[in-house]
């Protein structure tokens, strides 16, 4: 049994959400959402980085019984820091959003093309903790929750700023 469309739908829903951010004023897009927090641009860059890690490094290895190794999943803090810096290094909002939409489309394709069944159990390298047990559907659920958390962060502050 392959991953169901309802498992993919939350990832696809990210595309119109990303496109909706094109209406955000650039000064707001690049400003922190709160003191000590990332800007919407940095959050988008962060989501893009993780979409790429998932589609390029993790999903190609997912199968029952696999030991999945991803240098970026293991060193997640470096990925997060690099994404936050990238968003503020001169890329336009439109350019960043174009990259994010393309990365999300790539992720949706990679999920659809993954041959592993939803219940496939594997071990994935994580931080300095070694390996942790995971299932394909569990991994997707973790990333869905991650996505939702960051989308809510942006939506909460943007609802005040929307015209």
TORMAR-528362 format. One record per residue (C-alpha): x, y, z; residue in three letters. Coordinates in steps of 0.2 Angstrom, whole numbers, plus 5000, padded with zeros to 4 digits. Each point is the difference from the previous one (the first is absolute). Example, Ala and Ser with C-alpha at 12.3 -4.5 7.8 and 13.67 -1.06 7.14 Angstrom:
node u: 5062&v: 4978&w: 5039&resn: ALA .
node u: 5006&v: 5017&w: 4997&resn: SER .
END
This chain:
node u: 5000&v: 5000&w: 5000&resn: UNK .
node u: 5007&v: 5017&w: 4995&resn: UNK .
node u: 4998&v: 5017&w: 5009&resn: UNK .
node u: 4982&v: 5006&w: 4998&resn: UNK .
node u: 4996&v: 5017&w: 4993&resn: UNK .
node u: 4994&v: 5006&w: 5017&resn: UNK .
node u: 5018&v: 4998&w: 5006&resn: UNK .
node u: 5006&v: 5010&w: 4985&resn: UNK .
node u: 4987&v: 5014&w: 5001&resn: UNK .
node u: 5008&v: 5010&w: 5014&resn: UNK .
node u: 5016&v: 5001&w: 4990&resn: UNK .
node u: 4990&v: 5006&w: 4985&resn: UNK .
node u: 4991&v: 5012&w: 5010&resn: UNK .
node u: 5016&v: 5009&w: 5003&resn: UNK .
node u: 5001&v: 5006&w: 4982&resn: UNK .
node u: 4985&v: 5012&w: 5001&resn: UNK .
node u: 5005&v: 5005&w: 5017&resn: UNK .
node u: 5018&v: 5005&w: 4994&resn: UNK .
node u: 4992&v: 5009&w: 4985&resn: UNK .
node u: 4989&v: 5010&w: 5011&resn: UNK .
node u: 5015&v: 5007&w: 5009&resn: UNK .
node u: 5004&v: 5009&w: 4983&resn: UNK .
node u: 4987&v: 5013&w: 5006&resn: UNK .
node u: 5010&v: 5004&w: 5016&resn: UNK .
node u: 5009&v: 5016&w: 5001&resn: UNK .
node u: 5019&v: 4997&w: 4997&resn: UNK .
node u: 5005&v: 5010&w: 5016&resn: UNK .
node u: 4988&v: 4989&w: 5010&resn: UNK .
node u: 5006&v: 4984&w: 4991&resn: UNK .
node u: 5018&v: 5003&w: 5005&resn: UNK .
node u: 4997&v: 5007&w: 5018&resn: UNK .
node u: 5000&v: 4988&w: 5015&resn: UNK .
node u: 4983&v: 4994&w: 5005&resn: UNK .
node u: 5004&v: 5004&w: 5018&resn: UNK .
node u: 5016&v: 5005&w: 5010&resn: UNK .
node u: 5012&v: 4985&w: 4999&resn: UNK .
node u: 4990&v: 4991&w: 4986&resn: UNK .
node u: 5002&v: 4998&w: 4982&resn: UNK .
node u: 4992&v: 5010&w: 4986&resn: UNK .
node u: 4987&v: 4992&w: 4989&resn: UNK .
node u: 5014&v: 5000&w: 4987&resn: UNK .
node u: 5011&v: 4990&w: 5011&resn: UNK .
node u: 4986&v: 4988&w: 5004&resn: UNK .
node u: 4997&v: 4997&w: 4982&resn: UNK .
node u: 5018&v: 4997&w: 4997&resn: UNK .
node u: 5000&v: 4988&w: 5014&resn: UNK .
node u: 4985&v: 4990&w: 4993&resn: UNK .
node u: 5009&v: 5000&w: 4983&resn: UNK .
node u: 5016&v: 4993&w: 5007&resn: UNK .
node u: 4990&v: 4986&w: 5009&resn: UNK .
node u: 4990&v: 4996&w: 4985&resn: UNK .
node u: 5016&v: 4998&w: 4990&resn: UNK .
node u: 5008&v: 4989&w: 5014&resn: UNK .
node u: 4984&v: 4989&w: 5000&resn: UNK .
node u: 4998&v: 4998&w: 4981&resn: UNK .
node u: 5019&v: 4999&w: 4996&resn: UNK .
node u: 5008&v: 4991&w: 5014&resn: UNK .
node u: 4987&v: 4991&w: 5011&resn: UNK .
node u: 4986&v: 4993&w: 4989&resn: UNK .
node u: 5012&v: 4992&w: 4987&resn: UNK .
node u: 5006&v: 4989&w: 5014&resn: UNK .
node u: 4983&v: 4996&w: 5009&resn: UNK .
node u: 4996&v: 4981&w: 4999&resn: UNK .
node u: 4995&v: 4987&w: 5013&resn: UNK .
node u: 5015&v: 4996&w: 5011&resn: UNK .
node u: 5012&v: 5014&w: 4993&resn: UNK .
node u: 5012&v: 5010&w: 5010&resn: UNK .
node u: 4997&v: 5017&w: 4993&resn: UNK .
node u: 5015&v: 5012&w: 5000&resn: UNK .
node u: 4999&v: 5019&w: 4996&resn: UNK .
node u: 5014&v: 5011&w: 5006&resn: UNK .
node u: 4987&v: 5014&w: 5000&resn: UNK .
node u: 4988&v: 4991&w: 5011&resn: UNK .
node u: 5014&v: 4995&w: 5012&resn: UNK .
node u: 5006&v: 5018&w: 5000&resn: UNK .
node u: 4983&v: 5009&w: 5000&resn: UNK .
node u: 5006&v: 5016&w: 5009&resn: UNK .
node u: 5013&v: 5004&w: 4986&resn: UNK .
node u: 4986&v: 4998&w: 4987&resn: UNK .
node u: 4989&v: 5012&w: 5010&resn: UNK .
node u: 5013&v: 5013&w: 5002&resn: UNK .
node u: 5005&v: 4999&w: 4982&resn: UNK .
node u: 4982&v: 5002&w: 4995&resn: UNK .
node u: 4997&v: 5015&w: 5011&resn: UNK .
node u: 5016&v: 5009&w: 4994&resn: UNK .
node u: 4996&v: 4996&w: 4981&resn: UNK .
node u: 4983&v: 5009&w: 5002&resn: UNK .
node u: 5009&v: 5016&w: 5005&resn: UNK .
node u: 5014&v: 5000&w: 4987&resn: UNK .
node u: 4992&v: 5010&w: 4987&resn: UNK .
node u: 4987&v: 4988&w: 4991&resn: UNK .
node u: 4984&v: 5008&w: 4997&resn: UNK .
node u: 4984&v: 4995&w: 5007&resn: UNK .
node u: 4994&v: 4994&w: 4983&resn: UNK .
node u: 5016&v: 4990&w: 4997&resn: UNK .
node u: 4999&v: 4992&w: 5017&resn: UNK .
node u: 4982&v: 4995&w: 4997&resn: UNK .
node u: 5003&v: 4994&w: 4983&resn: UNK .
node u: 5014&v: 4988&w: 5008&resn: UNK .
node u: 4988&v: 4995&w: 5013&resn: UNK .
node u: 4986&v: 4995&w: 4988&resn: UNK .
node u: 5012&v: 4990&w: 4989&resn: UNK .
node u: 5007&v: 4991&w: 5016&resn: UNK .
node u: 4982&v: 4996&w: 5006&resn: UNK .
node u: 4996&v: 4993&w: 4983&resn: UNK .
node u: 5015&v: 4990&w: 5000&resn: UNK .
node u: 4996&v: 4993&w: 5017&resn: UNK .
node u: 4982&v: 4996&w: 4994&resn: UNK .
node u: 5007&v: 4990&w: 4985&resn: UNK .
node u: 5013&v: 4991&w: 5011&resn: UNK .
node u: 4986&v: 4995&w: 5013&resn: UNK .
node u: 4989&v: 4993&w: 4985&resn: UNK .
node u: 5015&v: 4991&w: 4993&resn: UNK .
node u: 5006&v: 4992&w: 5016&resn: UNK .
node u: 4997&v: 4981&w: 4999&resn: UNK .
node u: 4999&v: 4997&w: 5018&resn: UNK .
node u: 4984&v: 4996&w: 5008&resn: UNK .
node u: 4993&v: 5012&w: 5014&resn: UNK .
node u: 5004&v: 4987&w: 5013&resn: UNK .
node u: 5018&v: 4998&w: 4994&resn: UNK .
node u: 5011&v: 5000&w: 5016&resn: UNK .
node u: 5018&v: 5007&w: 4999&resn: UNK .
node u: 5013&v: 5008&w: 5011&resn: UNK .
node u: 5006&v: 5018&w: 4996&resn: UNK .
node u: 5015&v: 5008&w: 5006&resn: UNK .
node u: 4995&v: 5015&w: 5011&resn: UNK .
node u: 5012&v: 5013&w: 5008&resn: UNK .
node u: 5012&v: 4993&w: 5012&resn: UNK .
node u: 4987&v: 4988&w: 5007&resn: UNK .
node u: 5005&v: 4986&w: 4987&resn: UNK .
node u: 4985&v: 4992&w: 4991&resn: UNK .
node u: 4982&v: 5001&w: 5004&resn: UNK .
node u: 4986&v: 4989&w: 4995&resn: UNK .
node u: 4988&v: 5007&w: 4987&resn: UNK .
node u: 4986&v: 4994&w: 4988&resn: UNK .
node u: 4997&v: 5008&w: 4983&resn: UNK .
node u: 4983&v: 5007&w: 5005&resn: UNK .
node u: 5007&v: 5006&w: 5017&resn: UNK .
node u: 5014&v: 5009&w: 4991&resn: UNK .
node u: 4987&v: 5009&w: 4989&resn: UNK .
node u: 4990&v: 5004&w: 5015&resn: UNK .
node u: 5015&v: 5008&w: 5009&resn: UNK .
node u: 5003&v: 5011&w: 4985&resn: UNK .
node u: 4982&v: 5004&w: 4998&resn: UNK .
node u: 5000&v: 5006&w: 5019&resn: UNK .
node u: 5016&v: 5010&w: 4997&resn: UNK .
node u: 4992&v: 5008&w: 4985&resn: UNK .
node u: 4984&v: 5005&w: 5009&resn: UNK .
node u: 5010&v: 5007&w: 5015&resn: UNK .
node u: 5010&v: 5012&w: 4989&resn: UNK .
node u: 4985&v: 5004&w: 4989&resn: UNK .
node u: 4990&v: 5005&w: 5016&resn: UNK .
node u: 5015&v: 5011&w: 5005&resn: UNK .
node u: 4999&v: 5010&w: 4984&resn: UNK .
node u: 4981&v: 5000&w: 4999&resn: UNK .
node u: 4998&v: 5006&w: 5018&resn: UNK .
node u: 5010&v: 5016&w: 4997&resn: UNK .
node u: 4995&v: 5003&w: 4982&resn: UNK .
node u: 4981&v: 5000&w: 5004&resn: UNK .
node u: 5004&v: 5016&w: 5009&resn: UNK .
node u: 5009&v: 5007&w: 4986&resn: UNK .
node u: 4989&v: 4995&w: 4985&resn: UNK .
node u: 4992&v: 5014&w: 4990&resn: UNK .
END
